[in-house]
């Protein structure tokens, strides 16, 4: 209710009513999902007992379009469409049969992204017979959250990520997804769908004791608070060189956010402001065409770069004026 009141300028009563309605709807949706899941599980248990094989084809998945053969960036060229027909004709009653037979759900990706995801999946040695159902689940999960812009959090520009990797050996993104990751390893919010494509899981279950990491959390207050708290806890627990470069929008450091920031503040070595008109983020929806095909998003407020380090981290990863200036310059880049 507090967040609704602040975001939409609602009265106390209206915010409480809206929050209560959301809770009721979420419970109803959860019950419906649980029932649907149980029904599907029963159906497939029976199919497997009857000798049916579990694979993309038997699950109703089909693929059309051409995977990227090379020579194009992931966000260019042809697309690949994955379709799912969730019901078979004999599984529904006659009155509903035509409606269900005609039902087909689809997701679409740039062919370059499809090839990257397929390569990651295959590289980890997963069952290729289930590639498309797992890829469909992955894209559908994130698409379901698209109405909330934090679901597809904007990413740092590629030149900025390359600079962090080359200078400080950063190889892990604390907040990403298989659809927008840049570095070799990354954490993400949905372990069940993302693990097949290389995710190490939630940042809040991540316990590094050394190294340097990039953290660009979703731009909502709760996520930024949790980021500050976890970064502070990790740095306080480590006796080895440890560093986090945290990039967030400039936010009102009041009440709960200030308390969360205080957890990491003892380790703050430097902070820098990227001015509103002088930096851009890479779109989170990189795997598909959006709007007029824009790849970059220009924020309407400043962004903050925080360099949090323990004592040994500050020695191993010195924050120099020249390096900070290069990062700010790379924040402007459009590759």
Number of C-alpha atoms within 10 A of each C-alpha: 18 11 13 16 17 11 9 9 11 16 13 12 11 14 19 16 13 15 17 13 12 13 12 12 12 12 12 12 12 12 12 12 12 12 12 11 12 12 12 13 12 10 12 16 12 12 14 11 9 9 8 12 13 13 16 18 15 11 18 15 21 15 16 11 14 16 20 21 9 10 9 12 12 21 18 17 14 16 23 21 19 20 19 20 16 15 17 13 14 9 12 14 10 10 8 11 16 12 12 17 16 13 12 13 13 15 18 20 23 24 27 25 24 22 19 17 19 18 13 16 20 15 11 12 10 13 11 13 12 16 19 21 19 19 22 20 15 22 20 17 15 17 15 10 12 15 10 10 14 15 19 22 23 24 27 25 21 18 17 18 20 18 16 19 17 11 10 16 14 22 20 21 25 27 23 29 26 25 22 19 22 19 16 11 16 23 26 22 18 16 15 12 20 23 18 23 25 21 25 20 21 16 21 16 10 13 13 15 16 17 18 24 21 23 24 22 27 21 19 14 15 14 14 22 18 17 25 23 20 19 25 24 14 20 26 17 12 17 13 16 19 25 31 24 19 21 23 17 21 16 16 9 11 10 8 12 18 15 15 21 21 15 19 22 19 14 22 18 16 15 15 15 14 21 16 15 12 15 23 24 20 22 20 24 21 23 22 19 16 11 6 6 11 12 18 20 14 14 16 10 14 16 20 17 20 21 23 26 30 25 17 15 22 18 12 17 18 13 15 9 10 9 14 16 12 12 21 19 15 21 21 19 19 14 10
